[in-house]
Amino acid sequence: MPVAIVVALVPGWVWGWYYSAAVADRTLAGWIEREAAGGRIYSCGSQAVGGFPLRIEVHCADAEAQVNSYHPPFAVKAKDVTFTARVYRPTLLMGDVTGPLSLFESNEAPRLVADWSRAQVSVRGLPPDPDSVSFMLDRPRLDRAGGAGAAADVGELLFRAEHVEFHGRVVAGSPRNHPVIEAELRLTAATAPTLHPLVAEPIQAEGDAVLRGFTDLSPKSWAARFREMQAAGGSIEIKHLRIARSDAIVVGAGTLNVNPHGKLDGLIRIAVVGVERIVPLLGIDQLIGRGVDRLAGVDNASTQGLAALDRLMPGLGGTLRNTANASVIENLKKMGEPTEIDHKPAIVLPLRFSDGAIYLGMLPLGDAPALF
């Protein structure tokens, strides 16, 4: 009898597999069509379907994406991409990407090269309306191919980490009617030495943000989405932010808005452990140097800033830099409210955004780019 039951179930299971494979294939084709509507065209050198009997696999060799929604347009090429769906859940697609991945402009040599030990992407929902999107990278690395002053085959490290995770999902509304999106990002042992001195050594970071004000999730540019947010009076709520270095910790929460110029306004209250180690990395010497340049009327980059003072009197620039850093640290400590993070003394400070300009207390840190 058990054998008879198995024999009777085999045709039904085979039919179910082919039915689920057809649903998964339509789902993948729907996502590809959705991306094409947004100016991102995907193609494969060769494609095969398999995975019988427990899952459905679509294997794409020599995968390529032509991205026309940016200027100038560019292409991204990967070695292999395999999407997998379970027979009982054909609308949840899990994708494994085999590196390296290269970014090209026109027919030139690759501009950026990314690689990893493992990369996985998941998309849940029926196209064209995603319910959630996630990706996970183990040991990712991003290089600029042929960095300045290097040989053509030598890259400049832009980013490296032990682990990266991103999760985005619709938590209110619906993909077609004023979706509220929650986005979470986690970085483990991440460095970006060319981005900023604060992330030149490994950091642990995690953030949780909620975005309100989008009209829908139809294919469009992020600039168009942020225009919708501004028109609807939406916001970017930073529910949780934590960045930890070996010598400092920053924890914060707050809300940002987009003004009619596309710039960010708002306030994030942050608690800082080790402010005396962070301030020297914020570029106080550059601010002083620009002031020196304005006073001296200097435009030549070779004689700018505190280096010019050092040439006039050796050590003068360094003394001024140390004095300025000490003064800023003392003022921030007086301004901040005492608290604790992980049983370590910390101070609470306002991180303020005003028409895109960023201030820590009254200390200017730079400008955030316009969102549209």
N, C-alpha and C positions, 0 to 999 in steps of 0.2 A: 504493500500500500504506500509506504513512503516513496518508493521509486516511482510508482504511478503518479503520485501527487507532483513530484519534481518534473516528470515528463510532461504533465499537463500544464505546469506553470511556465515551462521554457518558452513556448510560443508567445505567451502573454508578456513575459519579461523582455523578449526580443522586440516585440511591438512597442512596449513602453520605452525601451532604450532609443529606438529610432524616432519615436514621437518626441522624447525629451531632447534628442540631438537636433531635431528640426526646430524646437523652441529655442534652444541655446544658440543655434546658428542664426535664427531670425533676431534674437536679442543682440548678438554681437554685430550683425549687419546693421541693426538699428542704431547702436552706439556709433558705428563708423559713419553712418549717414548724418547723425547729429553733429559729429565733429566736423564733417565736410561742410555743413551749413555754417560753422563757425570759422571756416578758413583753414582747417587742419585736415589734410588729405592723407590717408594711410594706405600703404600698399605692401605686398609681400612678393619676394622673389619666387617662392613656392609655398603652397598651403596644403595641409593634409588634415583629415578628421579621423579620430580613433578613440581609444579608451574603453571599448566594450569589454566587460559587461556592466561595470559599476560606475563609470563616469564618462563624460564626454570631453574630449580634448581636441582643440584646434591648434595646430602647430604652424607658425608662420616663420619661415627662414628668410634671412636678409630683409628684415622689416625696415620700413622707411616711412617717415612722416614729413610731408611738405607743409610748412606753416606759413600761410600767406596773410595771416591776420596782423602781422607786425611789419614794420618798415625799418630796414629792408627785410624781405622774406628770407627764410632760412630752412634748411632741411636737417632732420635728425635721423641717424641710421643706427640700428642695433643688429647684433648678430642673429638672435633668435627671440621670438616671443611665443609662449604657449599659454593659451587660455583654457581653463578647466571648469566644468560645471558638474555638479552631482546630478544623478538621474532624478532624484526626488526634489531637487531645487535648481532647475535649469535657468532661473533668472538671476542667480548669484554667480558672477563670473570672477574667477581667480586667475590672475595672469602672472606668470613667471618670466622675467626678462633676463636674457643672457647678455652680459656686456662683452666688450666695451661699447659705449654709446658715443657717437661723434656728432658734433654740430657743425654744419657747413653753411657758408653764405655763397650763393651762386655755385660756380664750379671750382671754387678755390679750395685750398687745403683746409683740413678741419681747424676751426677756431677754438673749440672746447672739446675735451675728451673726458668722459665719466666712466668709472668702473666700480665694481662692488663684488663681494663674495656671494650675495644673494639679494635679489630685488623681487618684490611681490606687490601686485596691484589688485584691488578688488572693487567691483562695482555692483551695487545692489539696486534692483528696480527694473521697470519696464521702460525701454526707450520710447520717447526722448526725455523721460522724466526720471532722473536719478534720485533714489532715496538716500544713498550714502556712497561715499568714495573713500578709499583708504590706500595708503602705500606704506611699505616697510623696506628699509635698506639696511643690510649688514655690511659694515666696513666700506662705506662709500668713499669715493675720492673724485674730486673734480679738478682738472688741470687746464690751464690755458696752453694750447699747443704752441711750442716755439716761443717761450716768454722773451720779453725784451732783453737784449744783450745775450741771449742764449742761442745755441745751435737750433736748427729747424726741428730736430727730433727731440729736443729737451723741453719739458713742460714746466710751467710755473704753477706751483700748488695754490689753488684758490680755496679749497674746502676739503676737510677730511673728518671722519667721525667713526666711532665704533658702531653706532646704531642710530637710525633715524626712523621715526614713525609719524605719520600724519593721518588723522581721521576727521572727515567732514560728513555731517548728516543733517537732514531736515528735522528740526525738533518742534516746529509749530507751523501752521499753515500747510501748504502743499507746494510741490514743485511748480505748479501752474498758477498759484494764487498766494502771493505775498509770503514766500517761504522765510522762515527764521532759521538761520544756519548756525550750528555750533561747530567750531573747528578746534582741534587739539593737535599740538605739535610737541614732540619729545626728542631731544638730542642727547646723546651720550658720548662723552669724550670728544666733543666737536671743536675744531679749530678752523679759523679763516684768517691766516696771517696777513693777507693783503687788504682785508676789509677794515679792521680797526685794531689798535693795540689791545683793547679789552678782550678780544677773542683770538689773540695771537698764541695763547696757551690753552690747553683743553678746558672746556666748560661742560657742565651738566645744565641743561635748560629744559623747561617745560612751560607750556602756555595753553590757556583755555579761553577762547573768545567766542562771543555770540554776535552775529551780524544781523541787523534788522533794517528793513527799508527797501529790500529788493522787490521788484514787481513779480518776477517769475525767474525760472532757470532756463529759459530758452537760449539757444546759442547766441552769444553776443560778447563783445569785448568787456574786460573788467572796467575800463573807463566808462562805458555805458552803464554798467551796474552801479558804479559809485555815483554817477549823475542821478540815477533813480533814487539811491539812498539819500542824497542831499535834498532832492525835490520832495521826498516823502518825510523828511525830518527824522531819518533813521539814525542809527548809531553803531559803533563798534564797542561793545562792552568787554573789557578785559577782566574776566572773572578771576583769573589766577595767572600770575607770572612769577617764575623763579629762575634765576640764573646764578650758578655757583661756580666759582673758581677755587683754586687751592688756597687763596688768600683773601677771598671776599665772597659775600652772598648778597643778592638783591632779590627782594620779594615785593610784589606790587599788585594793585588792582585799581580799576578806574574806568572811565568812559570817554571815548573820543567821538567827535562829530566831524562831518565834512562840510566846509563852508562853500559859498557860491563860487569861489575861485578854485575849488578842488583841493584846498589845503586842509590840514587837520587842525582842529581846535579841541581842547579838553584838558583833563587832568588825570594823572595816574599817581596815586600816593604810593611811594616805595619806601621800604625799610631796608637799610643798608648796613651790613657788617663789613668793616674794613674800608670806610670811606677814605681814610688817609692813604690807602694803597690804590684806590680807584682814581682819585683826583689827578695824580701825576700822569695818568694815561689819557686824560680827557683833552689834551692839547692846549693847556694854558699858555705854554710858551709860544704857540702859533698865534694866539690872540694878542699876546704882548708884542710879538714880532710884527704883526700887521699894524699895530699902533705905532711902533718904531718906524715902520716904513712910511706911514702917513706923515709923521712928524718930519722925517728926513726927505720926503718926496722921492723915495727910491722906487724904481720900477724894475731894476735888473735883478733877476732871480738869484744871481750868484752873490749878491751882496745884501740879501733880504734878512730881516728879523734879527734875532739875538746873535746870530753868527757874525753880523756886522759889528755888534758891540764887542764880541770877543776879539775881533781883529783890532778894534780901537784900544781895548784894554783886556788882555787875557784873563779869563775867569769872570768878567763882568756879566756876560750873558747867563752863565750858570748860576751866579749868585742871585740875579734878578729872578730867574726861573724858580729857584728853591724858595725864595722869599715870597713870591706870588703864590706858589702852591701851598705853602704853610699858612698864608693869610686866608686863602679860599677854604682850606680845611677847617680852620678855626671858626670862620664865619658860618660854615655849613653846620658845624657841631652846635653852635649857639642857636641857630635857626631851628634845627631839628628837634623832634620830640624823642626822648629816650624810650627804647623798647628792647625786646630780646628776640633773636632768631636762633633756634637750636641751642638755647641756653648761652648764647653769646651776646654781648652788648651791641646794640644797633641804634640807629637814629632814623626817624621817619621824616622824609622830605617830599616836597611836591615836584613831580616831573610834569612840567606844563608845556602844552602845545598851543601856540598862538600864531594863526595864519601860517602854519607849517614850521615856524621857528620853535626850537626845542630848548627849554631852560630847566636846569636842575636848581631849584630855588631861584636865585637871580643870576646864576651862572649860565651863559649861553653855550650850548653844546653843538649847534649846527642847525641844519634845515632838513625836514622830511620832504621828499619829492611830492609834487602835486599828483593826485590820484586821477585827475582828468584835465 
